[in-house]
Amino acid sequence: MRKLRLNKIRALIYRDFIILTRAKWRLVEAIYFPITTIIIWGFFALYSRQIAVEAGLIVLVINIFWNFAYIAQSTANLQVMEDTWSGSLKQVLLSGISEFEYLFARLITATIISLIVMLLILIFSFIFVPEVFTQPLLLAELTLITLIGSLALAVIIAAVYISAGREYGFLAWTALQLFILLSAPFNPIEIFPKVMQYIAMIMPFTFIFEAARNLVITNTINPSLLWQSFLVVSIYFIIGWPLYHFAFKRARKTGGLVRIS
């Protein structure tokens, strides 16, 4: 892989933000839905204190990381798909940017946007349940691991999209839902049938959600959960790049890249 050129990456990130500021619906989707979701579950958390304190807090905290993961992953993938839908992918690649620089710039843009949204989410969540934030370092570690896992999925989804074609653009906003479902967000994996338990063990968010639930219940996190979650998302991230490279190379050879761009 040739060396990433920062000037090319910076130029593409600048282009991303120009497009995002003009696409009002993208700004609404990135900020409005996560914040309103947290407010809805925040009121539920306040109400549930009367009946089951931990249940309400668990639902709220899981939704924080769920929304954060969705924004990070979908922002990166939707930028790729918008380039193909608008026909501008060809022009971008003709400018001399490599496929790795192209996707790396999208991941940086997605990281910036998702971290800004995460900050807003945490501010609104603090209004409802300030006790959740008594361990800011653990919260930051979970946020970082969730970000890595989300970006890893974005790379894998981009590879599938480039390989399979435009008709699979729906993966940008649907794929994460399946990964979340199989990651047992609100329950221990032991509740799953045996087969689903094995699947859950290799999902990128399973140990993240378990760690988040532990943070709510015990106000701490078993270090092994952090290491397990970091290991799993790192494997996804490492595997994603060769898949993306293979998909891009194959699409160039078969003409698939021309068809989607």
Order of alpha helices (4+ residues) and beta strands (2+ residues): alpha-alpha-alpha-alpha-alpha-alpha-alpha-alpha-alpha-alpha-alpha
